[in-house]
C-alpha cells in the first residue's frame, strides 16, 4: 500500500476537514437555555429546609397544621385502595328522535 501523500489525497482531507468544520456552530439561544424551564418548575414546587446542610426537603408548610396534614395524607393513601366512583353520564339529546 502506498501511504505517500498525493495532491488528491491532501485535497480530499482538506475538503473533508473544512466540511466538518462548517457543521460546527455555536448553540442557539434555545439550546443554551434547554431544560431551564423544567429546573425552574421543580424548584418552585420544592420546599427546601435551610436548617439542614444537605438542604433536604423537611420543611413544613406554615399554613398546615398536623391534623390537616395527617388527614390529607390518609385520604391520599386510601385513594389507591378503592377505585373512585364512576362519573355520571348525561346523554341529553343523543337518543333517537321521532319526527311528527
GIURMO-V132384 format. One record per residue. N is the residue number from 0. RES is the residue in three letters. SS is DSSP state (H for helix, E for strand, - for the rest). PHI is phi in degrees with one decimal (* if undefined). NEAR is the number of other ideal C-beta (glycine too) atoms within 12 Angstrom. Layout:
n->N res->RES ss->SS phi->PHI near->NEAR
n->N res->RES ss->SS phi->PHI near->NEAR
//
This chain:
n->0 res->UNK ss->- phi->* near->3
n->1 res->UNK ss->- phi->-102.2 near->6
n->2 res->UNK ss->- phi->-103.9 near->6
n->3 res->UNK ss->- phi->-76.0 near->9
n->4 res->UNK ss->- phi->-68.3 near->12
n->5 res->UNK ss->- phi->-112.3 near->11
n->6 res->UNK ss->H phi->-60.4 near->10
n->7 res->UNK ss->H phi->-68.5 near->11
n->8 res->UNK ss->H phi->-65.7 near->14
n->9 res->UNK ss->H phi->-64.4 near->13
n->10 res->UNK ss->H phi->-67.1 near->13
n->11 res->UNK ss->H phi->-68.5 near->14
n->12 res->UNK ss->H phi->-67.3 near->15
n->13 res->UNK ss->H phi->-65.1 near->15
n->14 res->UNK ss->H phi->-64.7 near->14
n->15 res->UNK ss->H phi->-64.8 near->14
n->16 res->UNK ss->H phi->-63.5 near->14
n->17 res->UNK ss->H phi->-67.1 near->13
n->18 res->UNK ss->H phi->-65.9 near->12
n->19 res->UNK ss->H phi->-70.3 near->11
n->20 res->UNK ss->H phi->-69.6 near->11
n->21 res->UNK ss->H phi->-70.1 near->10
n->22 res->UNK ss->H phi->-75.5 near->9
n->23 res->UNK ss->- phi->-82.5 near->10
n->24 res->UNK ss->- phi->-137.0 near->8
n->25 res->UNK ss->- phi->-67.9 near->7
n->26 res->UNK ss->- phi->-65.8 near->10
n->27 res->UNK ss->- phi->-74.7 near->9
n->28 res->UNK ss->H phi->-62.6 near->9
n->29 res->UNK ss->H phi->-66.7 near->10
n->30 res->UNK ss->H phi->-66.7 near->11
n->31 res->UNK ss->H phi->-67.1 near->10
n->32 res->UNK ss->- phi->-106.1 near->13
n->33 res->UNK ss->- phi->-64.9 near->12
n->34 res->UNK ss->- phi->89.3 near->12
n->35 res->UNK ss->H phi->-69.9 near->14
n->36 res->UNK ss->H phi->-66.1 near->12
n->37 res->UNK ss->H phi->-67.2 near->12
n->38 res->UNK ss->H phi->-62.9 near->13
n->39 res->UNK ss->H phi->-66.6 near->12
n->40 res->UNK ss->H phi->-65.2 near->11
n->41 res->UNK ss->H phi->-64.9 near->14
n->42 res->UNK ss->H phi->-66.5 near->14
n->43 res->UNK ss->H phi->-72.9 near->11
n->44 res->UNK ss->- phi->-96.9 near->11
n->45 res->UNK ss->- phi->-111.8 near->15
n->46 res->UNK ss->- phi->-98.6 near->18
n->47 res->UNK ss->- phi->-106.8 near->17
n->48 res->UNK ss->- phi->-90.8 near->15
n->49 res->UNK ss->- phi->-88.7 near->12
n->50 res->UNK ss->- phi->-83.0 near->12
n->51 res->UNK ss->- phi->-92.2 near->11
n->52 res->UNK ss->- phi->-67.9 near->9
n->53 res->UNK ss->- phi->-88.6 near->10
n->54 res->UNK ss->- phi->53.6 near->14
n->55 res->UNK ss->- phi->-73.1 near->13
n->56 res->UNK ss->- phi->-88.7 near->17
n->57 res->UNK ss->- phi->-118.2 near->15
n->58 res->UNK ss->- phi->-74.1 near->15
n->59 res->UNK ss->- phi->-97.7 near->14
n->60 res->UNK ss->- phi->-77.7 near->14
n->61 res->UNK ss->- phi->-65.4 near->8
n->62 res->UNK ss->- phi->-88.8 near->8
n->63 res->UNK ss->- phi->-114.8 near->15
n->64 res->UNK ss->- phi->-91.3 near->12
n->65 res->UNK ss->H phi->-64.3 near->11
n->66 res->UNK ss->H phi->-65.8 near->10
n->67 res->UNK ss->H phi->-65.9 near->14
n->68 res->UNK ss->H phi->-65.5 near->16
n->69 res->UNK ss->H phi->-64.2 near->13
n->70 res->UNK ss->H phi->-63.7 near->14
n->71 res->UNK ss->H phi->-65.6 near->16
n->72 res->UNK ss->H phi->-67.3 near->14
n->73 res->UNK ss->H phi->-65.3 near->14
n->74 res->UNK ss->H phi->-60.8 near->15
n->75 res->UNK ss->H phi->-64.2 near->12
n->76 res->UNK ss->H phi->-66.5 near->12
n->77 res->UNK ss->H phi->-70.0 near->13
n->78 res->UNK ss->- phi->-66.8 near->13
n->79 res->UNK ss->- phi->-89.4 near->10
n->80 res->UNK ss->- phi->-84.6 near->10
n->81 res->UNK ss->- phi->-118.6 near->9
n->82 res->UNK ss->- phi->-69.6 near->8
n->83 res->UNK ss->- phi->-68.7 near->10
n->84 res->UNK ss->- phi->-67.5 near->7
n->85 res->UNK ss->- phi->-66.9 near->6
n->86 res->UNK ss->- phi->-74.4 near->6
n->87 res->UNK ss->- phi->-68.3 near->7
n->88 res->UNK ss->- phi->-109.6 near->7
n->89 res->UNK ss->- phi->-107.9 near->8
n->90 res->UNK ss->- phi->-105.4 near->8
n->91 res->UNK ss->- phi->-91.9 near->7
n->92 res->UNK ss->- phi->77.1 near->7
n->93 res->UNK ss->- phi->-102.8 near->8
n->94 res->UNK ss->- phi->-80.4 near->8
n->95 res->UNK ss->- phi->-73.8 near->7
n->96 res->UNK ss->- phi->-115.3 near->7
n->97 res->UNK ss->- phi->-92.6 near->5
n->98 res->UNK ss->- phi->-86.2 near->4
n->99 res->UNK ss->- phi->-71.5 near->3
//
